[in-house]
């Protein structure tokens, strides 16, 4: 396995002409690493599929089945087409969160650019789905229940939808960056055993933050599918 420091040096050398900061280079490098890991995992899990799953295939089917059931419960039958988007975001964020618990590795979700990119994807997907589903009538979602209040409600709704991007971005970034800083402090003060409870809590935080982001993404997309009254 390539040592993380060598991996970082290679990507920093590639990104140096673009004048990207060290933190930004780390986030980009580990984002590509995680994408490669997920691609490799999908290839290994689907290689030689069996009617009675076992090993890695069984493990991945449990994860994918859990996400699929959650989409069905949250979004109903209309949510099935959005499974690839929701599952990809969930797996990417979860692995990005967990990789920060490995000594020497940096979680991309501790960089605000990564979390903002994921939030923008959800924002764009929400409104693309809304326009595709309702056409021009999608504007009713921004007009409020009373017609004479529509001009004021439109700006309030626009601000509310933009705030979703900020909320998704800062919630994930704040939790992961804060946890990363706490771990660095504990490792600097007492590298043996003391950081262990924080690392165990980090596993829980990683799962919770991936779940919350996935749940909010489903709720936002489901809201754009509903008829405005």
Backbone bond lengths (Angstrom), bond angles and torsions (degrees), N, CA, C in turn:
res aa  C-N    CA-C-N  psi(-1)  N-CA   C-N-CA  omega(-1)  CA-C   N-CA-C  phi
1 X - - - 1.472 - - 1.530 110.01 -
2 X 1.353 117.66 136.71 1.449 122.22 -179.25 1.521 109.90 -70.06
3 X 1.333 116.17 132.10 1.451 120.08 179.60 1.527 109.17 -65.59
4 X 1.339 117.57 139.68 1.468 119.76 -176.83 1.513 113.83 -58.29
5 X 1.346 118.71 -32.60 1.458 120.99 -179.84 1.525 111.11 -66.98
6 X 1.345 116.86 -41.03 1.456 119.81 176.05 1.520 111.02 -65.27
7 X 1.318 115.58 -39.25 1.469 121.34 178.33 1.524 110.14 -60.86
8 X 1.333 116.79 -44.43 1.461 121.18 -179.39 1.520 111.49 -66.67
9 X 1.335 116.68 -42.32 1.460 120.41 -179.52 1.522 111.18 -61.23
10 X 1.334 116.16 -39.20 1.465 120.79 179.57 1.533 110.55 -63.15
11 X 1.342 116.88 -47.65 1.458 120.02 -178.26 1.522 111.69 -71.32
12 X 1.322 118.34 -34.52 1.459 119.68 177.54 1.526 110.99 -64.41
13 X 1.342 115.38 -36.23 1.457 119.15 177.05 1.525 111.20 -65.18
14 X 1.340 116.33 -37.54 1.455 120.18 178.78 1.531 111.81 -69.16
15 X 1.336 116.03 -36.82 1.461 121.00 -174.60 1.527 113.35 -90.53
16 X 1.326 117.27 -6.33 1.462 120.46 -176.97 1.530 113.07 -58.96
17 X 1.350 119.66 -41.09 1.481 118.36 178.11 1.522 113.46 -62.65
18 X 1.337 118.66 -20.08 1.463 121.64 -179.33 1.520 112.31 -87.25
19 X 1.340 117.16 -3.31 1.469 123.15 177.93 1.532 111.22 57.89
20 X 1.325 116.36 43.41 1.458 121.86 177.43 1.526 109.01 -88.23
21 X 1.320 117.72 140.40 1.459 121.74 -179.04 1.521 110.93 -63.22
22 X 1.330 114.97 163.93 1.464 119.86 -178.94 1.521 111.52 -62.58
23 X 1.345 116.79 -42.16 1.470 120.00 178.29 1.519 110.91 -64.42
24 X 1.330 116.44 -40.53 1.461 120.03 178.24 1.519 111.97 -64.97
25 X 1.337 116.19 -39.43 1.462 120.19 178.09 1.520 110.85 -64.39
26 X 1.337 116.23 -40.45 1.466 120.14 177.31 1.527 110.75 -61.02
27 X 1.339 116.69 -45.08 1.461 120.54 -178.82 1.527 110.87 -62.33
28 X 1.330 116.70 -43.56 1.468 120.19 179.94 1.521 110.66 -65.43
29 X 1.335 116.23 -43.82 1.460 120.27 -178.85 1.525 111.76 -60.40
30 X 1.326 116.15 -47.87 1.459 119.07 -177.93 1.521 112.44 -74.74
31 X 1.324 117.59 -24.62 1.468 119.79 172.95 1.520 110.09 -63.83
32 X 1.323 116.32 -45.05 1.476 119.87 177.35 1.524 111.22 -65.22
33 X 1.333 116.78 -37.90 1.459 120.22 177.64 1.522 111.08 -61.95
34 X 1.329 116.51 -43.77 1.471 120.80 -179.25 1.520 110.65 -67.04
35 X 1.323 117.75 -39.84 1.462 120.34 176.81 1.523 110.62 -61.43
36 X 1.330 116.24 -40.69 1.465 119.83 178.40 1.530 110.95 -65.80
37 X 1.333 116.98 -40.44 1.463 121.04 179.11 1.525 111.38 -64.39
38 X 1.335 116.88 -42.74 1.461 120.46 179.69 1.528 111.12 -66.88
39 X 1.334 116.32 -37.66 1.462 120.24 177.23 1.522 110.45 -64.73
40 X 1.328 116.11 -44.25 1.467 120.26 178.13 1.520 110.80 -63.54
41 X 1.316 116.92 -40.76 1.464 121.35 179.60 1.522 111.12 -62.64
42 X 1.332 116.38 -41.95 1.471 119.85 179.95 1.521 111.17 -66.02
43 X 1.328 116.70 -37.70 1.469 120.17 178.81 1.524 110.62 -66.28
44 X 1.339 116.55 -44.87 1.462 120.43 -179.49 1.528 111.87 -66.59
45 X 1.359 116.34 -37.37 1.467 119.94 -177.61 1.514 112.23 -71.50
46 X 1.341 117.04 -30.31 1.476 120.60 -176.82 1.523 112.69 -98.85
47 X 1.304 116.75 -1.35 1.466 119.97 178.84 1.526 109.37 -78.73
48 X 1.315 116.06 120.29 1.466 119.97 179.98 1.516 112.14 67.69
49 X 1.328 117.05 54.70 1.467 120.84 179.83 1.520 111.11 -62.36
50 X 1.335 115.20 142.70 1.468 120.89 -178.42 1.528 109.52 -122.83
51 X 1.322 115.71 150.66 1.465 120.70 177.47 1.528 110.52 -64.32
52 X 1.329 116.17 -37.37 1.468 121.67 174.99 1.524 107.05 -106.36
53 X 1.341 117.64 98.78 1.467 120.30 -173.06 1.515 112.52 -67.52
54 X 1.323 114.07 152.10 1.466 120.64 176.51 1.515 108.17 -152.75
55 X 1.310 115.81 162.39 1.454 120.43 176.88 1.513 113.59 61.98
56 X 1.342 115.02 -132.84 1.454 120.99 -176.56 1.521 111.87 -65.36
57 X 1.324 117.71 -36.73 1.466 120.37 178.53 1.525 110.57 -60.98
58 X 1.323 116.60 -43.17 1.462 120.88 179.38 1.531 110.78 -64.62
59 X 1.317 116.65 -41.62 1.470 121.53 179.63 1.528 111.03 -61.44
60 X 1.334 116.77 -46.13 1.460 120.80 -178.57 1.524 111.72 -70.02
61 X 1.322 116.97 -34.37 1.466 119.43 178.20 1.519 111.07 -65.36
62 X 1.329 117.03 -34.76 1.467 120.49 176.89 1.532 110.08 -64.35
63 X 1.339 116.59 -44.72 1.457 121.01 -179.38 1.524 110.90 -65.79
64 X 1.332 116.20 -50.29 1.464 120.53 -178.61 1.529 110.60 -63.75
65 X 1.337 117.01 -40.33 1.458 120.93 178.04 1.516 111.98 -63.31
66 X 1.341 116.67 -38.60 1.462 120.42 178.16 1.516 112.04 -64.47
67 X 1.340 116.82 -43.02 1.467 120.58 177.92 1.522 110.55 -65.47
68 X 1.329 116.59 -40.82 1.463 120.84 179.96 1.522 111.47 -63.50
69 X 1.322 117.15 -41.84 1.467 120.70 177.99 1.523 111.30 -65.50
70 X 1.322 116.45 -37.90 1.464 119.77 179.33 1.527 111.02 -66.16
71 X 1.326 116.83 -39.04 1.459 120.40 177.52 1.527 110.13 -64.78
72 X 1.331 116.78 -42.42 1.466 120.77 179.73 1.519 111.14 -63.45
73 X 1.342 117.69 -39.21 1.463 121.07 -179.43 1.525 112.01 -72.93
74 X 1.320 116.63 -33.47 1.469 120.34 -176.26 1.524 112.30 -86.70
75 X 1.332 116.23 -42.97 1.461 120.95 -172.27 1.527 113.33 -109.33
76 X 1.324 117.56 -11.53 1.457 120.27 -177.52 1.522 111.69 76.53
77 X 1.317 115.42 -163.11 1.465 120.84 -177.93 1.532 112.09 -65.16
78 X 1.341 116.16 -27.54 1.465 119.52 179.98 1.524 112.50 -68.95
79 X 1.328 116.97 -12.55 1.454 119.45 -177.31 1.510 114.97 -85.84
80 X 1.326 118.17 -11.18 1.465 120.88 -176.43 1.529 113.63 -58.01
81 X 1.356 119.57 -41.30 1.476 118.43 179.72 1.524 114.10 -62.53
82 X 1.330 117.41 -18.02 1.455 120.74 -176.38 1.530 112.46 -97.72
83 X 1.335 115.49 6.85 1.463 119.55 179.30 1.530 112.58 -58.26
84 X 1.359 120.33 -45.98 1.471 119.37 -179.85 1.525 113.10 -57.58
85 X 1.332 116.41 -42.82 1.473 119.93 -179.29 1.519 111.30 -65.91
86 X 1.334 117.04 -49.65 1.466 121.27 -176.71 1.530 110.80 -65.51
87 X 1.326 117.02 -44.74 1.464 120.66 -178.82 1.527 111.12 -65.31
88 X 1.327 117.52 -40.15 1.469 120.62 179.40 1.524 110.94 -63.29
89 X 1.334 116.43 -45.99 1.461 119.79 177.86 1.523 111.51 -61.35
90 X 1.338 116.22 -43.75 1.465 120.71 -177.89 1.529 111.02 -62.89
91 X 1.328 117.72 -47.54 1.461 121.31 -177.99 1.524 111.17 -67.94
92 X 1.325 116.38 -41.65 1.471 119.19 180.00 1.524 110.92 -63.03
93 X 1.335 116.72 -46.60 1.467 120.06 -178.81 1.527 110.83 -66.06
94 X 1.332 116.80 -41.47 1.465 119.72 -179.50 1.525 111.54 -62.42
95 X 1.324 117.27 -48.60 1.473 120.45 -179.60 1.528 110.04 -66.16
96 X 1.333 117.20 -37.70 1.465 120.38 177.50 1.523 110.86 -62.14
97 X 1.319 116.56 -39.98 1.467 120.19 178.40 1.525 111.36 -67.11
98 X 1.325 115.90 -45.23 1.466 120.38 -174.64 1.526 112.72 -70.86
99 X 1.326 117.38 -30.27 1.468 119.19 -175.75 1.525 111.15 -67.40
100 X 1.347 116.11 -21.54 1.453 119.50 177.65 1.517 113.32 -69.89
101 X 1.336 117.17 -15.22 1.462 120.67 178.68 1.524 112.01 -81.89
102 X 1.334 116.75 -10.74 1.464 120.67 177.26 1.526 107.98 -83.37
103 X 1.342 118.55 122.96 1.469 120.00 -179.58 1.521 111.82 -55.27
104 X 1.314 115.85 130.48 1.452 121.11 179.32 1.511 114.40 93.99
105 X 1.334 117.36 -8.39 1.461 121.67 -179.18 1.532 109.43 -106.00
106 X 1.334 114.54 154.89 1.462 121.67 -176.69 1.523 109.51 -121.28
107 X 1.349 117.89 127.90 1.474 119.54 179.37 1.527 111.50 -77.58
108 X 1.319 119.15 123.84 1.471 120.67 178.75 1.521 113.00 -58.79
109 X 1.338 116.84 -27.99 1.462 120.33 -179.18 1.524 112.34 -73.51
110 X 1.337 117.93 -4.82 1.461 121.07 173.10 1.521 110.62 -86.55
111 X 1.330 116.87 2.46 1.458 122.57 175.80 1.526 108.44 -110.45
112 X 1.316 116.69 128.91 1.467 121.04 -173.58 1.526 112.41 -64.70
113 X 1.319 117.83 -24.95 1.462 119.85 178.96 1.528 111.45 -66.52
114 X 1.334 116.53 -38.09 1.464 120.55 179.13 1.522 110.94 -67.73
115 X 1.320 116.51 -47.43 1.471 119.53 -179.09 1.534 111.04 -66.35
116 X 1.343 116.75 -35.43 1.471 119.63 177.38 1.521 110.62 -65.61
117 X 1.335 117.13 -38.73 1.467 120.49 179.02 1.525 110.89 -62.73
118 X 1.334 116.81 -42.86 1.469 120.33 178.25 1.531 110.68 -64.91
119 X 1.327 116.59 -39.99 1.468 120.68 179.99 1.529 111.29 -66.24
120 X 1.316 116.79 -40.00 1.467 120.61 179.31 1.523 110.56 -65.68
121 X 1.330 116.87 -37.49 1.468 120.69 177.15 1.527 110.09 -59.42
122 X 1.338 116.98 -45.04 1.470 120.90 178.62 1.522 110.11 -64.42
123 X 1.326 117.40 -42.89 1.466 122.17 -179.27 1.536 111.06 -61.04
124 X 1.322 116.36 -49.46 1.466 120.66 -179.48 1.528 110.79 -64.45
125 X 1.344 116.49 -44.25 1.462 120.31 -179.71 1.532 110.85 -61.16
126 X 1.322 116.53 -40.11 1.468 120.52 -179.78 1.519 111.62 -57.72
127 X 1.320 116.84 -48.61 1.463 120.12 -175.04 1.529 112.47 -80.10
128 X 1.320 117.29 -29.90 1.467 119.51 173.65 1.529 109.77 -63.57
129 X 1.332 116.19 -43.23 1.463 120.81 177.73 1.524 110.57 -63.82
130 X 1.333 116.60 -42.11 1.461 120.12 -179.93 1.516 112.52 -62.25
131 X 1.326 117.05 -45.39 1.466 121.11 179.30 1.527 110.58 -66.67
132 X 1.327 116.25 -40.93 1.458 119.82 179.30 1.519 112.08 -65.00
133 X 1.321 117.04 -36.09 1.462 122.01 -177.24 1.525 112.23 -78.39
134 X 1.334 117.47 -40.71 1.458 120.53 -171.60 1.530 113.80 -114.86
135 X 1.322 116.51 -13.28 1.456 118.29 -177.14 1.517 111.66 67.67
136 X 1.322 117.32 -139.89 1.469 122.28 -178.29 1.526 111.96 -63.67
137 X 1.330 116.63 -26.45 1.463 120.92 -179.15 1.535 112.54 -66.34
138 X 1.334 116.63 -12.55 1.466 119.87 179.55 1.531 111.36 -61.01
139 X 1.333 116.50 -23.89 1.469 120.19 178.45 1.519 112.26 -61.93
140 X 1.349 117.60 -21.55 1.462 120.44 178.18 1.524 111.86 -60.74
141 X 1.347 116.78 -25.57 1.463 119.89 178.10 1.529 111.73 -63.23
142 X 1.326 116.34 -20.20 1.468 120.68 -175.94 1.530 112.86 -105.28
143 X 1.319 117.32 0.82 1.458 120.86 -172.73 1.519 114.89 -97.21
144 X 1.326 117.84 -13.53 1.450 119.78 -179.79 1.514 112.53 78.72
145 X 1.336 117.98 175.76 1.474 121.70 -174.89 1.524 114.74 -81.66
146 X 1.347 118.15 -18.12 1.462 121.85 -176.20 1.526 108.65 -115.73
147 X 1.328 115.87 126.46 1.456 120.80 -171.57 1.518 113.00 -63.18
148 X 1.340 118.08 -38.60 1.461 119.14 -177.25 1.532 113.13 -74.67
149 X 1.329 116.18 -12.12 1.470 120.31 174.78 1.528 112.18 -94.85
150 X 1.337 116.59 -0.03 1.465 121.20 -174.04 1.534 113.63 -55.77
151 X 1.348 120.73 -45.17 1.478 119.34 -179.45 1.524 113.30 -58.46
152 X 1.345 116.14 -41.87 1.460 119.33 179.24 1.521 111.40 -73.01
153 X 1.344 116.90 -41.58 1.458 121.13 -179.03 1.522 111.74 -64.09
154 X 1.336 116.42 -31.70 1.467 119.60 -179.21 1.522 110.45 -59.97
155 X 1.323 117.06 -48.01 1.466 120.26 -178.91 1.534 111.11 -68.72
156 X 1.321 116.88 -36.18 1.464 119.78 177.60 1.524 110.68 -64.35
157 X 1.342 116.56 -43.54 1.464 120.67 179.57 1.528 111.45 -66.11
158 X 1.333 116.45 -39.61 1.472 119.68 178.11 1.524 110.49 -61.23
159 X 1.329 116.11 -45.01 1.469 120.22 177.70 1.529 110.33 -62.28
160 X 1.346 116.22 -40.44 1.461 120.01 178.80 1.516 112.34 -62.17
161 X 1.338 117.51 -39.96 1.460 120.46 -179.91 1.522 111.47 -71.43
162 X 1.326 116.82 -36.93 1.465 119.47 176.84 1.527 110.69 -66.58
163 X 1.341 115.83 -36.35 1.468 119.51 179.10 1.526 112.00 -64.36
164 X 1.334 116.88 -22.56 1.470 119.23 176.04 1.528 110.87 -62.17
165 X 1.326 115.75 -40.22 1.469 119.90 178.47 1.522 110.07 -62.65
166 X 1.334 115.72 -45.59 1.466 120.17 -179.59 1.525 110.33 -63.41
167 X 1.337 116.09 -42.73 1.462 120.50 -178.98 1.531 111.61 -63.44
168 X 1.328 116.44 -48.44 1.468 119.99 179.41 1.522 111.23 -61.61
169 X 1.326 115.79 -40.17 1.464 120.50 -178.24 1.518 111.77 -66.02
170 X 1.332 116.15 -52.78 1.461 120.35 -172.55 1.523 112.55 -73.78
171 X 1.343 117.49 -32.83 1.465 119.40 -179.48 1.531 110.01 -62.82
172 X 1.315 116.53 -51.38 1.468 120.36 -178.15 1.522 110.86 -67.88
173 X 1.331 116.63 -45.29 1.470 120.31 -179.19 1.523 111.37 -62.96
174 X 1.331 117.13 -45.83 1.454 120.53 -177.40 1.515 113.03 -61.70
175 X 1.319 116.40 -44.54 1.463 120.01 -179.55 1.525 112.16 -66.32
176 X 1.329 116.88 -45.35 1.461 119.40 -176.03 1.525 111.80 -74.81
177 X 1.325 117.13 -39.26 1.462 119.69 178.75 1.528 110.67 -68.10
178 X 1.328 116.10 -40.27 1.458 119.73 177.89 1.514 112.17 -62.63
179 X 1.324 116.16 -43.69 1.462 119.68 179.45 1.528 110.82 -65.30
180 X 1.334 116.45 -37.90 1.467 120.24 179.03 1.527 110.96 -64.40
181 X 1.325 116.77 -40.35 1.466 120.30 178.80 1.522 111.38 -66.06
182 X 1.337 116.57 -41.69 1.468 120.27 179.02 1.528 110.77 -62.45
183 X 1.336 116.61 -42.83 1.462 120.33 178.17 1.522 110.89 -61.48
184 X 1.332 117.54 -42.94 1.466 120.89 -179.85 1.519 110.93 -61.87
185 X 1.338 116.02 -39.73 1.462 119.61 179.08 1.521 110.76 -65.48
186 X 1.339 116.80 -45.39 1.467 120.15 -179.80 1.528 111.24 -64.63
187 X 1.328 117.71 -41.05 1.459 120.13 178.96 1.523 111.16 -66.19
188 X 1.331 116.82 -31.51 1.453 120.09 178.69 1.523 112.49 -73.11
189 X 1.349 115.90 -35.87 1.459 119.75 -178.38 1.520 112.86 -82.65
190 X 1.337 115.72 -45.11 1.475 120.28 -176.53 1.531 108.15 -148.23
191 X 1.328 118.09 92.26 1.467 120.58 -173.15 1.524 115.35 -70.92
192 X 1.337 118.44 -11.98 1.458 120.16 -176.05 1.529 111.08 -109.32
193 X 1.310 116.61 127.05 1.462 126.36 171.93 1.530 114.13 66.51
194 X 1.329 118.63 -40.89 1.462 120.60 -175.90 1.533 111.95 -59.29
195 X 1.357 119.74 -43.58 1.474 118.94 -179.94 1.528 114.16 -71.84
196 X 1.350 117.51 -9.85 1.463 120.35 -174.55 1.529 113.10 -57.95
197 X 1.350 119.88 -47.01 1.478 118.71 178.03 1.526 113.11 -59.32
198 X 1.344 117.25 -36.66 1.459 120.39 178.56 1.520 111.18 -68.57
199 X 1.326 116.70 -33.60 1.464 120.03 177.99 1.530 110.43 -69.27
200 X 1.323 116.47 -39.03 1.466 119.86 176.97 1.528 110.45 -65.84
201 X 1.334 116.50 -40.07 1.455 119.61 175.69 1.528 110.54 -65.59
202 X 1.338 115.68 -32.09 1.454 120.21 179.03 1.521 112.12 -63.11
203 X 1.331 117.47 -34.40 1.468 121.10 176.71 1.524 109.50 -62.28
204 X 1.340 115.94 -45.52 1.464 120.90 179.31 1.528 110.79 -63.35
205 X 1.332 116.77 -45.02 1.463 121.28 179.67 1.523 110.48 -61.88
206 X 1.325 116.96 -39.62 1.473 121.20 -179.48 1.517 111.02 -60.87
207 X 1.320 116.56 -45.44 1.467 120.41 179.95 1.529 111.01 -68.11
208 X 1.332 116.38 -41.98 1.469 119.87 -177.83 1.530 110.71 -63.85
209 X 1.331 117.07 -44.45 1.463 120.26 -177.97 1.527 111.73 -67.04
210 X 1.330 117.59 -37.78 1.467 120.23 175.96 1.524 110.33 -65.74
211 X 1.336 116.37 -40.26 1.465 120.93 179.45 1.528 111.30 -65.12
212 X 1.342 117.04 -44.70 1.465 121.24 -178.55 1.528 110.48 -63.86
213 X 1.327 116.96 -43.58 1.466 120.07 179.77 1.521 110.18 -63.03
214 X 1.326 116.98 -44.25 1.466 120.96 179.40 1.521 111.05 -63.89
215 X 1.329 117.16 -42.28 1.467 121.22 -178.86 1.528 111.20 -64.30
216 X 1.321 116.79 -44.59 1.461 120.04 179.81 1.530 111.06 -65.82
217 X 1.328 116.86 -38.16 1.465 120.22 177.28 1.525 110.04 -60.44
218 X 1.325 117.65 -43.51 1.459 121.12 178.93 1.525 111.44 -64.82
219 X 1.334 117.40 -41.43 1.466 121.41 -179.47 1.533 110.72 -64.38
220 X 1.330 116.59 -42.22 1.464 119.94 -179.47 1.529 111.17 -65.55
221 X 1.318 117.21 -44.20 1.454 120.10 179.95 1.520 110.72 -67.40
222 X 1.334 116.89 -39.92 1.462 120.92 177.01 1.520 110.98 -61.39
223 X 1.339 116.74 -37.81 1.461 120.17 178.01 1.521 112.36 -63.37
224 X 1.315 117.08 -35.51 1.459 119.77 179.42 1.520 112.46 -73.66
225 X 1.332 116.90 -20.24 1.467 121.08 178.78 1.523 112.32 -80.99
226 X 1.325 116.80 -23.27 1.463 120.38 -175.42 1.530 111.17 -74.18
227 X 1.310 115.21 152.90 1.460 121.31 176.81 1.532 109.43 -75.61
228 X 1.305 116.26 134.00 1.464 120.83 176.82 1.522 109.82 -82.96
229 X 1.329 116.71 139.15 1.469 121.06 -179.53 1.530 109.04 -120.06
